[in-house]
């Protein structure tokens, strides 16, 4: 009788075990199918997204291709980045050798100062980056230690519990649903343990990467600081040499030297402001293509001064004329926007007098100067041909005219590459 009961019990256990195995296999197959379906869905979604992106990219490429009338000069702009448009040349036969040396040393001093400022900015940037990464490293290390401690405790608990078989779980379960639930939770716990261990490994790798980056940037900072200190010494010596020349100047030479230095300082101030305005668009706009129109909307205008090196505005100095001077128009003649855009500046600007700047997007800016009256305001959207200012003679000007500039990424270009004078 006992043998019969034992056989019956073993048969029942085998049947239930087989059923559980089948159910578990079914669950795995269903999960795999669901994963495959999800993968297929994601693949379809990805393909659709890719097609949409390709379509969007095609439109963007078409829009970009329309910028050929201005952006074809980009390479020239890159070359000019290393040659500041503020660079002055000196008329040696109009300056004493001593004064000439002073002004050349002054140019060197300005260059050294700019380089030192750039080096100091790099040092500040590296130090901020190191500070930020150090904080992230501390947070990552803390998270790593917590997760690592949890994993170690789990491994100890698993080691003490020993291996648990399906038969053990079956015998402890009061019903088939309870058995299935136990099996499910065992699988979930195992997945959690694996994910946790993966996270610990990932955090450990992140910590090593942070440490390496911090070490590299610390090394770069030391090199830059040493270079800045060396250049500061050169700057100090150059200033001392310049002061020696200044002390030997005659009274008339001192006056001319002061005029040239003041002129250079004013030009630097104005150019720095224009560069900031040109490279900081007021709103997010895109250049839409198209040719520039002549900015003075009356007949009979002529170019009175072209873009390029011209006669010195004060004795001894030759400077790049950064735009066109358009004459032949009397006071009050209309100055119009050469292209659609947004007014990025409208006001007085030193030697430019009353000035308007228009941002056309993609780093392209036009500038209109010496106006009698400004007829627009900063932030206003304008269309090509809209009235923005009246011709005048404000600032450094000898008569009514419009000074017109075209800039790409803040650097001037010859406007005649983009606009045709009347009659051409």
C-alpha positions in Angstrom: 0.0 0.0 0.0 2.8 2.4 1.0 4.6 1.6 -2.3 1.5 2.4 -4.3 1.1 5.8 -2.5 4.8 6.6 -3.0 4.6 5.7 -6.8 1.5 7.8 -7.2 3.2 10.7 -5.4 6.3 10.5 -7.6 4.2 10.3 -10.7 2.3 13.4 -9.6 5.5 15.2 -9.0 6.9 14.3 -12.4 3.6 15.4 -14.1 3.7 18.7 -12.3 7.4 19.2 -13.0 6.8 18.5 -16.7 3.9 20.9 -16.7 6.0 23.6 -15.0 8.8 23.1 -17.6 6.3 23.4 -20.4 4.8 26.6 -18.9 8.2 28.1 -18.3 9.3 27.3 -21.9 6.1 28.9 -23.1 6.8 32.0 -21.1 10.3 32.2 -22.6 9.1 31.7 -26.1 6.4 34.3 -25.6 9.0 36.7 -24.2 11.3 36.1 -27.2 8.4 36.6 -29.6 7.4 39.8 -27.8 11.1 40.9 -28.0 11.2 40.0 -31.7 8.0 41.9 -32.3 9.2 44.9 -30.3 12.5 44.8 -32.2 10.6 44.7 -35.5 8.4 47.5 -34.4 11.5 49.5 -33.3 13.2 48.7 -36.6 10.2 50.0 -38.5 10.0 53.1 -36.4 13.7 53.6 -36.8 13.4 53.2 -40.6 10.5 55.7 -40.6 12.5 58.1 -38.5 15.5 57.7 -40.7 13.4 58.4 -43.8 11.9 61.5 -42.1 15.4 62.6 -41.1 16.7 62.0 -44.6 13.8 64.1 -45.9 14.6 66.9 -43.4 18.3 66.7 -44.2 17.5 67.0 -47.9 15.5 70.2 -47.2 18.3 71.6 -45.1 20.8 70.8 -47.7 18.7 72.5 -50.3 18.5 75.6 -48.1 22.2 75.5 -47.4 23.0 75.3 -51.1 21.2 78.6 -51.7 23.9 80.4 -49.6 26.4 80.2 -52.3 26.4 83.9 -53.1 27.8 84.7 -49.6 29.2 81.6 -48.1 31.6 80.9 -51.0 33.9 83.4 -49.3 34.1 81.4 -46.1 37.7 80.3 -46.8 38.8 83.9 -47.1 37.1 84.6 -43.8 39.1 81.8 -42.1 42.3 83.3 -43.5 41.4 86.7 -42.1 40.8 85.4 -38.7 44.6 85.3 -38.2 45.0 88.8 -39.6 42.9 91.3 -37.6 41.3 93.9 -39.7 42.4 96.4 -37.1 46.0 95.8 -38.1 47.7 99.1 -39.0 50.6 99.9 -41.3 52.9 102.8 -40.8 54.2 105.4 -43.3 57.8 105.3 -42.4 58.8 108.5 -44.2 56.2 110.4 -42.1 57.4 109.0 -38.7 60.7 109.2 -36.9 62.4 105.9 -36.4 61.9 106.2 -32.6 58.1 106.8 -33.0 57.9 103.9 -35.5 59.6 101.6 -33.1 57.2 102.7 -30.3 54.1 101.9 -32.4 55.5 98.6 -33.5 56.2 97.7 -29.9 52.7 98.8 -29.1 51.3 96.4 -31.6 53.5 93.6 -30.1 52.2 94.5 -26.6 48.6 94.3 -27.7 49.3 90.9 -29.3 51.0 89.6 -26.2 48.1 90.9 -24.0 45.5 89.1 -26.3 47.5 85.9 -26.2 47.8 86.1 -22.4 44.1 86.7 -22.1 43.4 83.7 -24.3 45.7 81.5 -22.2 44.1 82.7 -19.0 40.6 82.0 -20.4 41.8 78.4 -21.2 43.1 78.0 -17.7 39.8 79.2 -16.3 37.9 76.8 -18.6 40.1 73.9 -17.6 39.8 74.7 -13.9 36.0 74.9 -14.1 35.9 71.6 -16.0 38.2 70.0 -13.4 35.9 71.3 -10.6 32.8 70.0 -12.3 34.4 66.6 -13.0 35.6 66.3 -9.4 32.1 66.8 -8.1 30.8 64.2 -10.6 33.6 61.8 -9.6 32.7 62.2 -5.9 29.0 61.5 -6.7 29.8 58.5 -8.9 32.2 57.1 -6.4 29.5 57.4 -3.6 27.0 55.7 -5.9 29.5 53.0 -6.8 30.3 52.2 -3.1 26.6 51.9 -2.2 25.9 49.6 -5.2 29.1 47.6 -4.6 28.1 47.1 -0.9 24.6 45.9 -1.9 26.1 43.4 -4.4 28.5 42.0 -1.8 25.6 41.5 0.7 23.6 39.8 -2.0 26.4 37.4 -2.9 26.8 36.6 0.8 23.1 35.9 1.2 23.0 33.7 -1.9 26.1 31.8 -0.7 24.4 31.1 2.6 21.1 30.1 1.1 22.8 27.6 -1.2 21.4 26.3 -4.5 17.6 26.1 -4.7 16.2 23.6 -7.1 12.8 23.7 -8.8 11.9 20.5 -6.8 12.7 22.4 -3.5 10.4 25.2 -4.5 7.8 22.7 -5.6 7.8 20.8 -2.4 7.6 24.1 -0.4 4.7 25.4 -2.4 1.2 24.8 -1.3 -0.3 25.1 -4.8 0.7 25.3 -8.4 0.1 29.1 -8.6 2.3 29.6 -5.5 5.0 27.5 -7.2 4.8 29.6 -10.4 4.9 32.8 -8.4 8.0 31.6 -6.6 9.8 30.7 -9.8 8.9 34.1 -11.3 10.3 36.0 -8.3 13.4 33.9 -8.3 14.0 34.9 -11.9 13.3 38.6 -11.1 15.8 38.6 -8.2 18.4 37.0 -10.4 17.9 39.7 -13.1 18.1 42.5 -10.5 21.3 41.0 -9.2 22.8 40.8 -12.7 21.7 44.4 -13.5 23.1 45.7 -10.2 26.5 44.0 -10.9 26.5 45.5 -14.4 25.8 49.0 -12.9 28.7 48.5 -10.4 31.0 47.6 -13.2 29.8 50.6 -15.3 30.3 53.0 -12.4 33.8 51.7 -11.8 34.6 52.3 -15.4 33.2 55.9 -15.2 35.3 56.6 -12.1 38.5 55.6 -14.0 37.5 57.8 -17.0 36.9 60.8 -14.7 40.2 60.3 -13.0 42.0 60.1 -16.4 40.3 63.3 -17.7 41.1 65.2 -14.5 44.7 64.1 -14.7 45.0 65.1 -18.4 43.4 68.5 -17.8 45.5 69.2 -14.8 48.6 68.5 -17.0 47.2 70.9 -19.7 46.6 73.6 -17.1 50.2 73.4 -15.9 51.5 73.8 -19.4 49.3 76.7 -20.2 50.1 78.5 -16.9 53.8 78.1 -17.6 53.3 79.5 -21.1 51.3 82.5 -19.8 54.0 83.2 -17.2 56.7 83.2 -19.9 54.7 85.5 -22.1 54.0 87.8 -19.2 57.7 88.2 -18.7 58.2 89.0 -22.5 55.3 91.5 -22.2 57.0 93.2 -19.2 60.3 93.5 -21.1 58.6 94.8 -24.2 56.8 97.5 -22.2 60.1 98.5 -20.5 61.7 98.8 -24.0 58.8 100.9 -25.3 58.9 103.2 -22.3 62.6 103.8 -23.0 61.8 105.0 -26.6 58.8 107.1 -25.3 61.1 108.9 -22.8 63.4 110.0 -25.7 60.5 111.5 -27.9 60.3 115.2 -28.7 57.2 117.1 -27.7 55.7 117.0 -31.2 56.4 113.3 -31.5 54.7 112.7 -28.1 51.6 114.4 -29.3 51.5 112.3 -32.5 52.2 109.2 -30.5 49.3 109.9 -28.2 47.0 110.5 -31.2 47.9 107.3 -32.9 47.5 105.3 -29.6 44.1 106.9 -28.9 43.0 106.2 -32.5 44.0 102.5 -32.2 42.2 102.2 -28.8 39.0 103.6 -30.3 39.2 101.4 -33.3 39.7 98.3 -31.1 36.7 99.3 -28.9 34.4 99.7 -31.8 35.6 96.6 -33.6 35.2 94.5 -30.4 31.6 95.7 -30.1 30.8 95.0 -33.7 32.3 91.6 -33.4 30.2 90.8 -30.3 27.0 92.0 -32.1 27.9 90.1 -35.3 28.6 86.8 -33.6 25.7 87.0 -31.1 22.4 86.8 -33.1 19.4 88.3 -31.3 17.1 85.5 -32.4 17.5 82.2 -34.1 17.3 83.0 -37.9 18.6 81.3 -41.0 19.9 83.0 -44.1 17.5 82.2 -46.9 19.6 83.1 -49.9 19.3 85.8 -52.5 21.5 88.7 -53.7 22.0 92.0 -51.7 20.5 95.1 -53.1 22.2 98.6 -53.3 21.7 100.1 -49.8 21.1 103.8 -50.9 17.8 104.0 -52.7 18.2 107.0 -54.9 19.7 107.5 -58.4 23.0 109.0 -59.1 25.0 107.4 -56.2 28.7 106.7 -56.7 31.4 104.9 -54.7 33.7 107.5 -53.2 35.9 105.0 -51.3 36.4 101.3 -52.0 37.1 98.5 -49.6 40.8 98.1 -48.8 43.9 100.0 -47.7 43.4 103.7 -48.1 45.1 107.0 -47.1 45.8 107.3 -43.4 43.1 109.1 -41.4 45.9 110.6 -39.1 49.5 111.2 -39.9 51.7 108.1 -40.0 48.9 105.5 -40.0 47.4 103.4 -42.9 44.3 101.4 -42.1 42.1 98.9 -43.9 38.8 100.6 -45.0 36.4 97.9 -44.1 33.5 98.8 -46.4 32.2 101.0 -49.2 31.6 104.7 -48.9 28.6 105.6 -51.1 28.3 109.2 -52.0 26.2 111.2 -54.5 23.2 111.2 -52.2 22.2 114.3 -50.2 21.2 114.5 -46.5 18.0 112.6 -45.8 18.3 110.2 -48.7 16.8 106.7 -47.9 19.1 103.9 -46.7 17.4 100.5 -47.0 18.1 96.9 -45.8 20.2 95.1 -48.4 18.5 91.7 -47.4 15.9 90.3 -45.0 17.0 90.0 -41.4 16.7 91.3 -37.8 18.2 94.6 -36.6 21.0 93.7 -34.2 22.1 97.3 -33.5 20.6 100.7 -33.9 22.4 103.7 -32.4 25.5 105.8 -32.1 28.8 103.9 -32.6 31.9 106.1 -32.2 33.5 107.0 -35.5 30.7 105.3 -37.4 28.2 107.9 -36.1 24.6 106.8 -36.3 24.8 103.1 -37.2 22.5 100.2 -38.0 23.5 96.5 -38.2 21.3 93.8 -39.6 21.7 90.1 -38.8 20.8 87.9 -41.8 21.5 84.5 -40.2 24.4 82.1 -40.8 26.9 84.6 -39.4 26.1 87.1 -42.2 25.7 90.8 -41.1 25.5 94.1 -42.9 26.4 97.5 -41.4 25.2 101.0 -42.4 26.9 104.1 -40.9 27.1 107.9 -40.7 23.3 108.2 -40.9 21.5 111.5 -40.2 18.5 109.8 -38.6 17.9 106.1 -37.6 14.4 104.9 -38.7 14.4 101.4 -37.1 15.2 99.8 -33.8 17.0 96.8 -32.3 15.1 93.5 -32.6 12.9 94.6 -35.5 12.5 92.2 -38.4 13.1 93.9 -41.7 12.5 92.9 -45.3 14.9 93.6 -48.2 14.3 97.2 -49.3 12.8 98.4 -45.9 13.8 102.0 -44.9 16.2 101.8 -42.0 18.1 105.2 -41.9 18.6 108.5 -43.7 21.9 109.5 -45.3 24.0 111.8 -43.1 27.5 112.8 -42.0 27.7 111.8 -38.3 30.8 110.3 -36.7 34.1 110.7 -38.6 32.8 112.0 -41.9 33.6 114.8 -44.3 30.2 114.9 -46.0 26.9 113.1 -46.5 27.4 109.5 -47.5 26.6 105.9 -46.4 29.4 103.6 -45.2 28.3 100.1 -46.0 29.9 96.8 -44.7 29.3 93.1 -45.3 30.6 90.8 -42.5 30.8 87.0 -42.2 31.3 85.7 -38.6 32.2 89.3 -37.7 35.0 89.7 -40.3 34.6 92.2 -43.1 34.4 91.3 -46.8 34.6 93.4 -49.9 30.9 94.3 -50.4 31.4 94.4 -54.2 31.6 90.6 -54.1 27.9 90.5 -53.0 26.3 93.7 -54.4 26.3 95.4 -57.8 26.6 99.2 -58.0 23.8 101.0 -59.9 24.3 100.7 -63.7 26.4 97.5 -63.5 
